[in-house]
Amino acid sequence: MECWIGVVTEGNRRVVRVAGRLGAAHVPELLTACAAGEGALEINLSDLAAADSAGIEVLQRARSKGATLVGTPGYILLKIDSAASRP
């Protein structure tokens, strides 16, 4: 599996689950999943194995816009934090 993106609504919260390897080719699908619907957005990254620079950037932007990242592997969280601290 390269990348799987699923969406479920739980009450007033939308959960987007990302599994596999998030790359530039999957960014449009992730953006669409994150933009669809209303309410709080949670992105579950428990099954994310890897992300390229485009994937890291979209996750960082989503977090900066208020999305909650859940289950983020440590090394991916370091990449997201590093991208956020760049000018």
Rosetta silent file (secondary structure, phi, psi, omega in degrees, C-alpha in Angstrom):
SEQUENCE: MECWIGVVTEGNRRVVRVAGRLGAAHVPELLTACAAGEGALEINLSDLAAADSAGIEVLQRARSKGATLVGTPGYILLKIDSAASRP
SCORE:     score description
SCORE:     0.000 S_00000001
   1 L     0.000  126.400  176.944    0.000    0.000    0.000 S_00000001
   2 L   -79.735  -61.076  178.563    1.398    3.355   -0.987 S_00000001
   3 E  -154.275  136.916  176.700   -1.076    5.650    0.785 S_00000001
   4 E  -126.176  132.789  178.943   -4.614    5.299    2.070 S_00000001
   5 E  -127.336  121.935  179.993   -6.736    8.250    3.216 S_00000001
   6 E  -126.713  152.208 -178.657  -10.082    7.664    4.906 S_00000001
   7 E  -129.605  135.751  174.919  -12.618   10.026    6.463 S_00000001
   8 E  -139.114  146.106  177.146  -15.186    9.379    9.152 S_00000001
   9 E  -104.756  127.346  178.374  -17.455   11.762   11.051 S_00000001
  10 E  -121.998   96.634 -177.147  -17.774   11.239   14.803 S_00000001
  11 L    67.596 -123.258  178.835  -20.341   13.664   16.195 S_00000001
  12 L   -98.240   18.825 -177.378  -19.135   17.176   15.413 S_00000001
  13 E  -122.433  135.604  176.204  -15.610   15.974   14.652 S_00000001
  14 E  -103.444  128.259  179.342  -14.198   14.785   11.327 S_00000001
  15 E  -111.441  120.906  175.353  -11.397   12.235   11.531 S_00000001
  16 E  -105.993  122.066 -178.809   -9.070   11.863    8.554 S_00000001
  17 E  -107.555  130.815 -179.338   -6.893    8.770    8.814 S_00000001
  18 E  -119.974  128.382 -179.441   -3.697    8.532    6.767 S_00000001
  19 E  -131.955  149.343  177.697   -1.819    5.246    6.387 S_00000001
  20 E    93.255 -137.775 -176.343    1.235    4.205    4.412 S_00000001
  21 E  -114.469  111.739 -178.704    3.530    6.635    2.613 S_00000001
  22 E   -86.676  116.816 -179.882    2.229   10.176    2.135 S_00000001
  23 L  -126.617  176.776 -177.975    3.763   11.771   -0.940 S_00000001
  24 H   -53.764  -34.852 -179.225    3.191   14.714   -3.243 S_00000001
  25 H   -65.526  -21.883 -176.534    0.824   12.626   -5.379 S_00000001
  26 H   -99.382   -7.589 -177.958   -1.508   12.197   -2.381 S_00000001
  27 H   -58.169  -46.105  179.269   -1.544   15.819   -1.216 S_00000001
  28 H   -58.535  -41.054  179.085   -4.604   16.822   -3.319 S_00000001
  29 H   -64.913  -40.334  178.418   -6.626   13.908   -1.894 S_00000001
  30 H   -66.720  -42.049  177.857   -5.578   14.814    1.662 S_00000001
  31 H   -61.070  -42.088  178.489   -6.440   18.481    1.118 S_00000001
  32 H   -63.760  -43.621  179.643   -9.871   17.497   -0.202 S_00000001
  33 H   -63.420  -38.748 -179.253  -10.468   15.176    2.759 S_00000001
  34 H   -73.666  -30.851 -176.139   -9.468   17.894    5.211 S_00000001
  35 H   -83.635  -25.372 -176.337  -11.574   20.589    3.527 S_00000001
  36 L   -73.394  130.813  175.213  -14.783   18.570    3.202 S_00000001
  37 L    93.722  178.819 -178.392  -17.283   19.026    5.994 S_00000001
  38 L  -125.410  173.741  177.530  -17.532   21.152    9.076 S_00000001
  39 L    92.422 -177.016 -178.789  -16.527   20.881   12.704 S_00000001
  40 E   -65.525  144.227 -179.846  -13.260   20.031   14.391 S_00000001
  41 E  -113.229  127.160  175.311  -10.671   18.233   12.275 S_00000001
  42 E  -120.278  130.667  177.117   -8.526   15.430   13.610 S_00000001
  43 E  -111.584  114.209 -178.352   -5.849   13.806   11.452 S_00000001
  44 E   -92.871  117.934 -176.446   -4.897   10.355   12.699 S_00000001
  45 E  -112.949   19.234 -177.217   -1.373    9.435   11.636 S_00000001
  46 E   -54.860  -33.874 -176.802   -0.963    6.264   13.710 S_00000001
  47 E  -106.427   17.800  177.530   -0.397    4.178   10.571 S_00000001
  48 E   -80.101  121.956 -177.753    1.689    6.700    8.647 S_00000001
  49 E   -90.818  -34.145 -177.102    4.978    5.054    7.681 S_00000001
  50 E  -163.315  159.913  175.926    6.655    7.957    5.861 S_00000001
  51 E  -148.906  134.604  176.711    6.015   11.372    4.334 S_00000001
  52 L   -82.503 -176.368 -174.707    7.975   13.327    1.758 S_00000001
  53 H   -62.254  -35.533  177.948    8.495   17.098    1.981 S_00000001
  54 H   -67.440  -39.703  177.917    5.137   17.854    0.308 S_00000001
  55 H   -65.393  -42.871  178.048    3.352   15.561    2.756 S_00000001
  56 H   -61.853  -43.288 -178.393    5.110   17.145    5.724 S_00000001
  57 H   -62.319  -43.492 -178.791    4.205   20.615    4.470 S_00000001
  58 H   -68.175  -35.020  176.610    0.491   19.832    4.109 S_00000001
  59 H   -67.961  -39.692  178.411    0.388   18.292    7.597 S_00000001
  60 H   -64.588  -43.530  178.727    2.148   21.329    9.039 S_00000001
  61 H   -63.923  -41.154  179.173   -0.299   23.688    7.301 S_00000001
  62 H   -62.171  -43.194  179.020   -3.294   21.674    8.511 S_00000001
  63 H   -63.990  -40.766 -179.354   -2.011   21.823   12.082 S_00000001
  64 H   -67.579  -21.315  177.884   -1.398   25.568   11.837 S_00000001
  65 L   -92.412    6.001  173.979   -5.019   25.993   10.686 S_00000001
  66 L   110.626   -2.735  177.794   -6.322   24.201   13.784 S_00000001
  67 L   -69.917  145.701  175.831   -6.309   20.504   12.909 S_00000001
  68 E   -97.712  126.078  176.273   -5.296   18.135   15.690 S_00000001
  69 E   -94.743  125.588 -176.035   -2.659   15.567   14.707 S_00000001
  70 E  -119.502  139.808  175.649   -3.126   12.303   16.603 S_00000001
  71 L    67.198   25.255 -176.651   -0.794    9.315   16.829 S_00000001
  72 L   -70.248  123.224  175.651    1.958   11.059   14.907 S_00000001
  73 L   -57.622  143.616 -174.579    5.143    8.965   14.803 S_00000001
  74 H   -52.931  -45.675 -176.907    7.990   10.784   16.572 S_00000001
  75 H   -68.769  -30.532  176.953   10.261   11.212   13.572 S_00000001
  76 H   -74.067  -37.915  176.253    7.404   12.638   11.476 S_00000001
  77 H   -61.730  -39.330  176.431    6.474   15.027   14.277 S_00000001
  78 H   -61.220  -41.336  178.394   10.097   16.228   14.312 S_00000001
  79 H   -65.252  -41.498  179.495    9.893   16.896   10.563 S_00000001
  80 H   -64.066  -45.937  179.113    6.600   18.788   10.974 S_00000001
  81 H   -63.325  -38.872  178.782    8.011   20.886   13.824 S_00000001
  82 H   -65.375  -41.415  178.762   11.180   21.556   11.830 S_00000001
  83 H   -65.522  -35.272 -178.869    9.154   22.701    8.795 S_00000001
  84 H   -69.906  -27.581 -176.637    7.080   24.980   11.030 S_00000001
  85 H   -87.442   -7.040  177.525   10.173   26.705   12.419 S_00000001
  86 L   -75.934  146.208  179.267   11.599   27.604    8.993 S_00000001
  87 L   -68.950    0.000    0.000   11.085   31.180    7.798 S_00000001
